[in-house]
Structures are given as C-alpha cells and as structure tokens.
C-alpha cells in the first residue's frame, strides 16, 4: 500500500481510497507518505477542496485512481481551486498531531475502532505519555473548560483545515486558558504510538 500511495503522490493523481470504517470512498490527493501515516488533501463530494486528512496506512483496504478525475479537476480549476501543498511530520501520531497543531487552530481526531460515529475537535494542548490533551470545542462552537485526554494508539484519523474546523474556529474564537485537569502526568507509554 505504501508504494501505491507514493506513486499517487509522485504522479499528483486524484485518488479514491476505501477503508473499513466508511461505507464509501474518500477522495483527494496524496500529499505525504510515511510508514505509519499518510496525508490526503481532501476533495469533497461537492467538488471543492476541504482541508486535510491523515490516515493510518494499515487502515486502507484499497486505493484506486478516481474514474472521474478529469471532470473533477476541471471543476476545481474552473472554481479557482488548485491542488493543495502541505508538508507535515508523519512519522508517528504524536509528530502528526504536533505538526498539524502548529499550522491549524483546530484538529479533529477520530477513534473509529471504538467509537465509529464520534469525533473530537479542539486545540492540542500537549502530548505526553501516549496521551494527547485537547481543549475541545463543541458543535455549538463553545469551548470546554478543561482539557480532555485521548490515547494516541486509539486515533485512526486526523482532520484539519476543513470547512467544519474553520467554521468552529471562526465562531468559537480564541480558546480560553484551560483549567488544569486533576491528573498525574503519565509517562509509561511511548509518545510514538
């Protein structure tokens, strides 16, 4: 799968990929590939660029060339949309989250193995002991008071820079200073999960 992803990136081809967590395909441009994760510039079903998604390489069942690439690319070009360029550190989930958080105000994480219908949107506060601490923002664009913890090894997908994250950041504004959760920092697990 890694070679297919790298070929798609080198060829700047519009692709569709299929994963066990979704009933349909995800469409976009492969922008970066490492051994565990890859970065996709998303193209929405409405034929607009819609941010970025990172997936675990092992979670891809199939990757194919988009059969309607010519039409899709013509529609994007007619709308002034060009293939996005973005470089992130993709060596592991901690590097990916840190890199995305440095460039985007909000990230969305998914834990599709355990919670297929849930996502968590927020600002990354810290990553330590195999845990990412996020100050989350709800679908009402209101910030939580305290950060929440998510195990790095449970994260299957990360989104950022999309219309939804941008709208939440626009309406929610700057996050408040988080209150410190009652916890002892965990240092038992590698941050490379």
BAKOL-301031 format. One line per field, with one value per residue: x, y, z of N, C-alpha, C, CB in turn. Coordinates in Angstrom, 2 decimals, decimal comma. Glycine has a CB too. Example, Ala and Ser with C-alpha at 12.3 -4.5 7.8 and 13.67 -1.06 7.14 Angstrom:
<nodes>
n.x: [13,19:12,85]
n.y: [-5,69:-2,25]
n.z: [7,80:7,08]
ca.x: [12,30:13,67]
ca.y: [-4,50:-1,06]
ca.z: [7,80:7,14]
c.x: [13,20:12,90]
c.y: [-3,30:0,03]
c.z: [7,80:7,87]
cb.x: [11,31:14,08]
cb.y: [-4,47:-0,60]
cb.z: [9,05:5,72]
</nodes>
This chain:
<nodes>
n.x: [0,83:2,00:3,71:1,84:0,56:2,72:3,27:0,92:1,22:3,63:2,77:0,84:-1,87:-5,43:-7,16:-9,15:-9,88:-10,50:-11,73:-12,09:-13,80:-15,63:-18,49:-18,33:-16,10:-13,09:-11,94:-9,18:-5,94:-2,82:-0,49:1,66:3,64:4,45:5,77:3,76:1,64:-0,28:-0,88:-3,67:-4,99:-8,12:-10,93:-14,12:-17,47:-18,92:-17,20:-15,16:-12,14:-11,39:-9,83:-7,63:-6,71:-5,38:-4,41:-4,03:-1,77:-2,12:-4,86:-6,08:-7,97:-8,19:-6,93:-7,58:-7,37:-9,18:-12,10:-13,35:-11,60:-10,71:-13,00:-13,50:-11,13:-11,24:-13,54:-12,68:-10,55:-11,99:-13,26:-11,23:-9,72:-6,84:-4,57:-3,73:-0,84:1,11:3,23:3,82:4,96:4,94:5,76:4,92:1,98:2,08:3,94:2,57:0,17:1,31:2,60:0,42:-1,07:0,59:0,16:-2,57:-5,58:-7,41:-7,82:-9,24:-9,91:-10,33:-11,57:-12,08:-12,19:-13,18:-15,16:-17,05:-18,79:-18,11:-16,33:-13,66:-13,07:-10,70:-8,20:-4,86:-3,24:-1,17:1,13:1,81:3,17:1,84:-0,62:-2,84:-3,63:-6,40:-8,09:-11,33:-13,81:-17,23:-20,05:-21,60:-19,88:-18,75:-16,31:-14,85:-14,25:-12,12:-9,25:-9,35:-8,43:-6,94:-6,07:-3,21:-2,77:-5,33:-6,27:-7,40:-7,69:-7,06:-8,19:-7,96:-8,06:-10,34:-13,68:-15,51:-13,91:-12,77:-15,07:-15,90:-13,66:-13,82:-16,28:-16,10:-13,81:-10,79:-9,44:-10,26:-8,06:-7,12:-8,43:-6,57:-6,61:-7,44:-4,95:-2,28:0,63:1,14:3,74:4,36:4,09:5,23:5,35:5,16:3,10]
n.y: [-1,20:1,22:1,81:2,21:4,50:6,30:6,36:7,57:10,05:11,01:11,11:13,02:12,38:12,27:10,42:7,65:6,24:3,40:2,40:0,35:1,58:3,22:3,54:4,35:5,84:7,85:10,83:12,40:14,07:12,57:13,78:13,35:10,68:8,30:5,53:4,77:6,65:8,70:11,67:13,34:15,59:16,73:16,29:17,34:15,87:17,75:18,85:20,67:21,80:20,61:20,87:18,78:15,35:12,81:9,47:6,15:4,02:1,24:1,02:1,22:-0,28:-0,38:1,38:3,45:4,95:7,94:7,61:9,73:11,79:13,70:15,32:16,19:17,60:19,57:20,94:21,85:23,54:25,42:26,70:27,98:26,52:24,89:22,09:21,27:22,10:20,82:20,14:17,88:16,48:13,11:10,84:9,52:9,30:11,25:13,14:13,88:15,07:17,19:18,64:19,32:20,87:23,05:24,47:24,79:26,03:24,27:20,76:17,65:14,61:11,09:8,05:5,45:2,68:2,09:4,03:4,58:6,56:8,99:12,06:14,25:17,56:20,11:22,13:21,23:20,71:19,44:16,67:13,72:10,84:8,91:10,04:12,47:15,70:17,69:20,79:20,92:21,88:22,33:21,29:23,52:25,58:26,29:26,42:23,84:23,76:22,43:20,50:17,44:13,96:11,76:8,59:8,03:5,73:4,92:6,56:6,88:8,52:11,86:15,14:18,43:21,96:21,97:22,87:22,59:22,64:25,16:26,82:26,39:27,47:30,12:31,04:30,20:31,43:32,51:30,04:29,67:30,01:26,89:25,09:23,28:19,81:17,34:15,30:12,95:13,28:11,00:8,80:6,36:5,15:5,15:8,12:7,63:6,12]
n.z: [0,00:0,70:-1,45:-3,51:-2,54:-2,55:-5,30:-6,24:-5,03:-6,24:-8,91:-8,70:-8,72:-8,62:-6,30:-5,06:-1,96:0,04:3,16:6,13:7,91:6,72:4,61:2,02:-0,39:0,14:-1,25:-2,84:-2,94:-2,55:-0,36:1,28:2,58:4,99:6,91:8,76:8,59:6,30:4,35:3,09:0,73:0,79:-1,40:-1,66:-1,92:-3,21:-4,89:-4,07:-2,57:0,66:3,09:5,04:5,62:7,67:7,65:8,98:7,41:7,43:7,67:5,23:2,77:0,00:-2,84:-5,52:-8,80:-9,32:-11,13:-12,37:-12,59:-14,50:-14,99:-12,33:-11,70:-13,66:-12,83:-10,31:-11,16:-12,67:-10,65:-9,44:-7,69:-6,63:-6,62:-3,35:-1,33:1,22:3,88:6,41:9,53:9,59:10,86:13,18:15,30:17,33:16,32:14,02:15,07:16,56:14,53:12,84:14,65:14,95:12,66:12,21:13,72:14,88:15,36:14,33:15,79:15,32:16,61:15,37:15,63:18,18:18,60:16,23:15,27:16,34:16,84:17,83:18,32:18,58:20,25:20,37:23,36:24,77:24,41:25,88:27,45:25,82:25,45:24,11:25,01:24,75:24,31:23,91:21,47:21,08:18,93:19,01:18,92:21,35:23,84:25,84:29,40:30,58:29,60:27,67:27,63:25,29:24,11:22,21:20,65:19,98:18,04:14,78:12,60:11,49:11,09:9,63:8,89:7,32:6,12:8,28:10,65:10,27:10,39:13,05:14,41:13,57:14,67:17,34:18,24:19,96:22,07:25,57:28,41:29,50:32,32:34,67:34,49:36,97:37,46:37,22:35,42:32,82:32,07:31,07:28,62:25,28:23,26:20,63:19,64]
ca.x: [0,00:2,86:4,17:0,70:0,38:3,83:3,06:-0,15:1,80:4,55:2,00:-0,14:-3,14:-6,61:-7,42:-10,19:-9,43:-11,55:-11,30:-13,13:-14,64:-16,54:-19,25:-17,99:-14,69:-12,57:-11,30:-8,24:-4,58:-1,84:0,49:2,81:3,53:5,47:5,47:2,53:0,58:-0,18:-1,65:-4,51:-5,70:-9,47:-11,85:-15,45:-18,44:-19,42:-16,09:-14,37:-11,10:-11,98:-8,88:-6,67:-6,93:-4,29:-4,90:-3,06:-1,57:-2,69:-6,32:-6,57:-8,27:-8,00:-6,66:-7,75:-7,44:-10,55:-12,53:-13,85:-10,57:-10,67:-14,12:-13,30:-10,05:-11,75:-14,45:-11,84:-9,83:-12,96:-13,59:-10,02:-9,15:-5,66:-4,11:-3,05:0,52:1,31:4,19:3,69:5,71:4,01:6,49:4,07:0,79:2,46:4,54:1,49:-0,68:2,09:2,82:-0,86:-1,46:1,43:-0,28:-4,02:-6,09:-8,16:-7,68:-10,29:-9,40:-11,33:-11,18:-13,11:-12,29:-14,00:-16,27:-17,10:-19,63:-17,73:-15,08:-13,32:-12,46:-10,16:-6,82:-3,91:-2,58:0,11:1,19:2,73:2,84:0,89:-1,91:-2,95:-4,55:-7,02:-9,19:-12,31:-14,86:-18,42:-20,73:-22,19:-18,73:-18,42:-15,13:-14,90:-13,45:-10,92:-8,80:-9,69:-7,32:-7,22:-4,92:-2,69:-2,93:-6,72:-6,61:-7,30:-7,77:-6,94:-8,59:-7,68:-8,12:-11,57:-14,74:-16,10:-12,95:-12,65:-16,28:-15,83:-12,64:-14,33:-17,34:-15,65:-12,74:-9,62:-9,84:-9,91:-6,97:-7,74:-8,18:-5,75:-7,36:-6,86:-4,31:-0,84:1,11:1,51:4,99:4,62:3,94:5,92:4,53:5,23:2,02]
ca.y: [0,00:2,41:2,13:2,78:5,87:7,11:6,54:8,56:11,34:11,42:11,40:14,06:11,85:12,26:9,02:7,26:5,18:2,71:1,98:-0,47:2,39:4,05:2,79:4,84:6,19:9,18:11,29:13,50:14,00:12,15:14,87:12,89:9,28:7,68:4,11:4,58:7,60:9,49:12,91:13,49:16,84:16,24:16,88:16,98:15,39:18,93:19,24:21,75:21,35:20,68:20,61:17,68:14,21:11,85:8,13:5,09:3,25:-0,10:1,07:1,36:-1,55:-0,28:2,70:3,41:6,24:8,43:7,43:10,99:12,77:14,81:16,21:16,78:18,58:20,69:21,70:22,56:24,61:26,45:27,40:28,59:25,64:24,18:21,01:21,87:21,68:20,88:19,17:17,64:15,35:11,98:9,65:8,84:10,09:12,42:14,11:14,34:15,99:18,39:19,35:19,89:21,90:24,22:25,15:24,96:26,32:23,13:19,44:16,70:13,23:10,03:6,76:4,71:1,27:2,04:4,99:4,87:7,71:10,14:12,76:15,22:18,72:21,02:22,62:20,35:21,38:18,75:15,24:13,12:9,52:8,19:10,73:13,85:16,53:18,67:21,62:20,66:22,83:21,56:21,65:24,84:26,49:26,68:25,71:23,17:24,45:21,66:19,60:16,01:13,09:10,72:7,73:8,15:4,47:4,72:7,52:6,27:9,54:13,24:16,14:19,83:22,88:21,80:23,86:22,47:23,16:26,61:27,47:26,36:28,42:31,46:31,39:29,93:32,36:32,03:29,22:30,19:29,28:25,71:24,78:22,07:18,65:16,61:14,13:12,79:13,03:9,61:8,68:4,93:4,69:5,99:9,05:7,24:5,16]
ca.z: [0,00:0,76:-2,81:-4,25:-2,04:-3,05:-6,75:-6,39:-4,66:-7,30:-10,11:-8,38:-9,20:-7,77:-5,98:-4,12:-1,09:0,77:4,49:6,76:8,80:5,94:3,62:0,70:-0,56:0,44:-2,48:-2,66:-3,45:-1,56:-0,23:2,05:2,98:5,84:7,11:9,53:8,26:5,08:4,32:1,91:0,50:0,50:-2,37:-1,17:-2,91:-3,93:-5,76:-3,51:-1,64:2,00:4,16:5,01:6,50:7,81:7,93:9,18:6,18:7,62:7,65:3,86:2,12:-1,45:-3,39:-6,98:-9,47:-9,40:-12,52:-12,90:-12,25:-15,47:-14,68:-11,01:-11,78:-14,47:-11,96:-9,33:-11,85:-13,04:-9,41:-8,91:-6,68:-7,13:-5,75:-2,19:-0,95:2,67:4,39:7,85:10,06:9,62:11,32:14,17:15,61:18,13:15,40:13,15:15,82:16,88:13,28:12,42:15,62:14,72:11,44:12,15:15,06:15,40:14,74:14,65:15,89:15,26:17,19:14,66:16,08:19,39:18,52:14,80:14,93:17,15:16,58:18,87:17,68:19,58:20,20:21,06:24,48:24,98:24,14:26,86:27,95:24,99:25,55:23,62:25,79:23,86:24,77:22,86:21,12:20,72:17,69:19,20:18,91:22,72:24,33:27,14:30,42:30,93:28,53:27,75:27,27:24,30:23,89:20,86:19,94:19,56:16,97:13,46:11,56:11,97:10,10:9,96:7,76:6,55:6,33:9,61:11,64:10,05:10,90:14,52:14,85:13,29:15,62:18,71:18,59:20,68:23,22:26,88:29,09:30,11:33,72:34,73:34,97:38,10:36,91:37,35:34,06:32,51:31,34:30,98:27,25:24,30:22,51:19,22:19,35]
c.x: [0,87:3,34:3,06:0,47:1,48:3,72:2,00:0,36:2,72:3,81:0,97:-1,54:-4,24:-7,00:-8,68:-9,60:-10,59:-10,96:-12,41:-14,12:-15,69:-17,24:-18,90:-16,51:-14,38:-11,77:-10,33:-6,90:-3,65:-0,73:1,73:2,57:4,73:5,02:4,15:1,37:0,81:-1,16:-2,38:-5,09:-7,09:-10,17:-13,24:-16,33:-19,02:-18,34:-15,45:-13,25:-11,63:-10,99:-8,07:-7,09:-5,69:-4,89:-3,73:-2,97:-2,24:-4,21:-6,91:-6,75:-7,91:-7,76:-6,76:-7,70:-8,91:-11,01:-13,04:-12,87:-10,56:-11,78:-13,90:-12,24:-10,45:-12,67:-13,67:-11,14:-10,78:-13,37:-12,36:-9,35:-7,97:-5,24:-3,33:-1,65:0,63:2,30:4,02:4,63:4,73:4,63:5,72:2,93:1,13:3,05:3,47:0,63:0,05:2,26:1,54:-1,28:-0,63:0,92:-1,77:-4,56:-6,81:-7,78:-8,87:-9,66:-10,59:-10,72:-12,17:-13,24:-13,25:-15,25:-16,44:-17,89:-19,26:-16,44:-14,89:-12,54:-11,91:-8,74:-5,94:-3,18:-1,20:-0,02:2,24:2,23:1,82:-0,50:-1,80:-4,01:-5,06:-8,04:-10,22:-13,30:-16,04:-19,03:-21,49:-21,12:-18,41:-17,29:-15,41:-14,00:-12,13:-10,53:-9,26:-8,51:-7,78:-5,95:-4,49:-2,93:-4,34:-7,11:-6,36:-7,23:-7,68:-7,30:-8,18:-7,79:-9,35:-12,60:-15,31:-15,17:-12,81:-13,86:-16,29:-14,83:-13,12:-15,35:-16,87:-14,56:-11,58:-10,05:-9,46:-8,71:-7,60:-7,45:-7,43:-6,59:-6,66:-6,26:-2,84:-0,33:1,57:2,77:5,36:4,67:4,65:4,94:4,51:4,12:1,36]
c.y: [1,26:2,79:2,72:4,24:6,78:7,35:7,61:9,96:11,86:11,84:12,50:13,67:11,99:10,80:8,87:6,18:4,67:2,19:1,19:0,33:3,20:3,20:3,20:5,23:7,58:9,59:12,43:13,23:13,57:13,20:14,46:11,47:8,91:6,26:3,87:5,42:8,23:10,65:13,01:14,90:16,46:17,01:16,40:16,45:16,54:19,56:20,56:21,12:21,57:20,24:19,35:16,58:13,35:10,54:7,22:4,27:1,89:-0,14:1,23:-0,02:-1,51:1,17:2,57:4,83:6,66:8,34:8,72:12,13:13,95:15,81:16,94:17,87:19,78:21,57:22,49:23,74:25,75:27,29:28,06:27,77:24,89:23,13:21,61:21,32:21,83:19,79:19,09:16,52:14,20:10,72:8,85:9,79:11,33:13,52:14,70:15,38:17,30:19,25:20,03:21,04:23,17:25,06:25,48:25,17:25,14:21,85:18,59:15,33:12,27:8,77:5,73:3,25:1,15:2,91:5,43:6,13:8,98:10,77:13,81:16,34:19,62:21,45:21,66:21,16:20,76:17,28:14,67:11,74:8,76:8,79:12,09:14,54:17,62:19,50:21,56:21,80:22,01:22,01:22,98:25,94:27,03:25,78:25,02:23,93:23,75:20,76:18,16:15,21:12,03:9,92:7,80:6,89:4,19:5,59:6,88:7,30:10,92:14,18:17,52:20,67:22,74:22,86:23,80:23,03:24,68:27,37:27,49:27,37:29,86:31,90:31,23:30,87:31,69:31,20:29,88:29,43:28,09:25,62:23,46:20,91:18,01:15,33:14,12:12,51:11,59:9,59:7,22:4,40:5,66:6,90:8,70:6,29:5,41]
c.z: [0,00:-0,64:-3,66:-3,83:-2,58:-4,56:-7,01:-6,05:-5,77:-8,56:-9,94:-8,87:-8,15:-7,55:-5,13:-3,24:-0,27:2,07:5,16:7,61:8,05:4,88:2,19:0,67:-0,02:-0,80:-2,17:-3,32:-2,32:-1,54:0,56:2,51:3,85:6,12:7,85:9,04:6,90:5,15:3,00:1,89:0,00:-0,60:-1,96:-2,30:-3,73:-4,79:-5,36:-2,70:-0,23:3,07:3,93:5,97:6,50:8,26:8,26:7,89:6,28:7,58:6,25:3,25:0,63:-1,83:-4,91:-7,52:-9,52:-10,85:-13,17:-12,61:-13,21:-15,19:-13,36:-11,05:-12,63:-13,63:-10,91:-9,98:-12,22:-11,83:-8,77:-7,82:-7,31:-6,12:-4,58:-2,00:0,55:3,04:5,90:8,24:10,29:10,20:12,37:14,54:16,44:17,24:14,49:13,86:16,15:15,64:12,79:13,34:15,47:13,56:11,40:13,57:15,70:14,65:15,19:14,71:15,88:15,88:16,67:15,09:17,26:19,31:17,07:14,42:15,69:16,62:17,67:18,20:18,77:19,28:20,98:22,12:24,72:24,60:25,08:27,26:27,14:24,97:24,86:24,48:24,86:24,63:23,65:22,70:20,60:19,41:17,78:19,23:20,30:23,20:25,66:28,11:30,69:29,75:28,76:27,22:26,29:24,09:22,43:20,04:19,46:18,37:15,61:12,34:12,20:10,83:10,57:8,70:6,89:6,89:7,74:10,68:11,51:10,60:12,43:15,05:14,66:14,34:17,06:19,18:19,31:21,88:24,53:27,44:29,79:31,60:33,74:35,23:36,17:37,57:37,30:35,93:33,91:31,68:31,12:29,55:26,32:23,60:21,03:18,82:18,03]
cb.x: [-0,94:4,07:4,74:-0,57:0,38:5,16:2,65:-1,35:2,57:5,53:1,33:0,28:-2,99:-7,79:-6,23:-11,51:-8,28:-12,17:-10,91:-12,49:-13,78:-15,80:-20,73:-18,88:-14,31:-11,68:-12,35:-8,03:-4,13:-1,26:-0,14:3,07:3,46:5,69:6,59:2,78:0,49:-0,44:-0,72:-5,64:-4,94:-10,31:-11,49:-16,12:-19,57:-19,97:-16,56:-15,24:-9,74:-13,23:-9,59:-5,26:-8,17:-3,20:-5,70:-3,44:-0,06:-2,21:-6,80:-5,59:-9,74:-9,22:-5,25:-9,08:-6,81:-10,66:-13,60:-15,22:-9,20:-10,79:-15,43:-12,92:-8,80:-12,49:-15,46:-10,79:-9,14:-14,20:-14,22:-10,33:-10,22:-4,49:-3,22:-3,87:1,63:-0,04:5,65:2,23:6,46:3,50:7,82:4,89:-0,21:3,49:5,65:0,63:-1,17:3,46:3,35:-1,96:-1,31:2,88:0,05:-4,70:-7,02:-9,68:-6,32:-11,46:-8,54:-11,80:-11,16:-12,84:-10,90:-13,19:-16,02:-17,68:-21,06:-17,55:-15,07:-12,48:-13,49:-10,20:-6,71:-2,91:-3,44:0,59:1,53:2,87:2,36:0,80:-2,35:-3,33:-3,86:-7,70:-8,74:-13,05:-14,36:-19,44:-21,67:-23,00:-18,99:-19,67:-13,95:-14,45:-14,24:-11,16:-7,27:-10,99:-6,71:-7,73:-5,24:-1,20:-2,49:-7,64:-5,79:-8,47:-9,08:-5,49:-10,12:-6,26:-6,93:-12,14:-15,85:-16,43:-11,57:-12,49:-17,53:-15,47:-11,32:-14,96:-18,58:-15,17:-13,29:-8,74:-9,21:-11,11:-6,20:-7,25:-9,52:-4,53:-7,53:-7,93:-4,47:-0,44:2,24:0,36:6,10:3,58:2,45:6,66:5,03:6,57:0,99]
cb.y: [0,00:2,15:0,89:1,94:5,89:6,43:5,21:8,21:11,23:10,29:10,17:15,41:10,39:13,08:8,40:6,77:5,65:1,56:3,20:-1,52:3,31:5,22:2,98:6,05:6,12:9,20:11,75:13,77:15,36:10,71:16,06:13,81:8,35:8,49:3,47:4,88:8,68:8,62:14,14:12,43:17,77:16,31:16,48:18,20:14,63:19,96:19,33:22,72:22,12:19,83:20,52:18,17:13,40:12,35:7,57:4,18:3,07:-0,67:2,20:2,22:-1,90:-0,85:3,24:2,72:6,18:9,91:6,39:11,32:12,10:14,29:15,41:15,70:17,94:20,17:20,75:21,59:24,07:25,82:26,43:29,94:24,63:25,17:20,00:21,62:22,53:20,70:19,55:17,29:15,74:11,70:10,05:8,42:9,24:12,02:13,46:13,15:15,33:18,00:18,39:18,81:21,35:23,80:24,32:23,73:27,49:23,38:18,75:16,75:13,03:9,77:6,81:4,76:0,73:2,46:6,23:3,71:7,38:9,73:13,41:14,57:19,48:20,38:24,08:19,70:21,30:18,89:14,93:14,02:9,63:6,79:10,90:13,90:17,14:17,98:23,12:19,37:23,89:21,65:20,56:24,88:27,65:26,58:26,67:21,67:24,57:20,80:19,64:15,69:12,43:11,34:6,27:8,46:3,36:5,01:8,84:5,35:9,41:13,53:16,09:19,98:22,70:20,42:23,65:21,02:22,49:26,91:26,76:24,96:28,20:31,50:30,53:28,53:33,47:33,22:27,83:30,10:30,20:24,44:24,71:22,28:17,62:16,32:14,07:11,62:13,99:8,89:9,41:4,18:4,55:5,14:10,48:6,61:5,20]
cb.z: [1,22:1,68:-3,48:-4,00:-0,50:-2,74:-7,41:-5,50:-3,33:-7,63:-10,58:-9,00:-9,60:-8,41:-5,25:-4,85:-0,18:-0,07:5,35:7,62:9,62:5,28:3,85:0,31:-2,02:1,76:-3,51:-1,20:-4,04:-1,88:0,44:3,26:1,73:7,17:7,87:10,96:9,32:3,83:4,54:1,90:-0,53:1,75:-3,88:-0,51:-2,21:-2,94:-7,19:-2,62:-1,86:2,08:5,47:5,36:6,06:8,81:6,73:10,40:5,89:8,92:8,53:3,00:2,29:-2,22:-2,94:-7,37:-10,90:-8,86:-12,58:-12,30:-12,26:-16,90:-14,63:-9,99:-12,35:-15,73:-11,27:-8,71:-13,12:-13,67:-8,41:-8,38:-6,13:-7,42:-6,54:-0,92:-1,70:3,45:4,01:8,24:11,39:8,23:11,88:15,43:16,36:19,23:14,56:12,69:17,11:17,45:12,22:12,40:17,04:14,46:10,26:11,48:15,01:15,30:15,14:13,60:17,18:13,78:18,79:13,21:16,47:20,58:19,46:14,09:15,19:18,62:15,14:20,03:16,79:20,92:20,76:20,05:25,76:26,44:22,63:28,10:29,32:25,43:27,04:22,07:27,07:22,66:25,11:23,14:20,04:21,81:17,29:20,50:17,95:23,66:24,48:27,03:31,71:32,21:28,41:26,95:28,52:22,96:24,29:20,90:20,81:20,72:17,11:13,22:10,73:12,50:9,84:10,60:6,92:6,78:5,32:9,91:11,46:8,56:10,38:15,02:14,07:11,91:15,38:18,83:19,46:21,12:23,12:27,85:30,12:29,41:34,56:35,64:33,84:39,21:35,39:38,37:33,71:31,77:32,09:31,75:26,87:23,28:22,70:18,93:20,43]
</nodes>
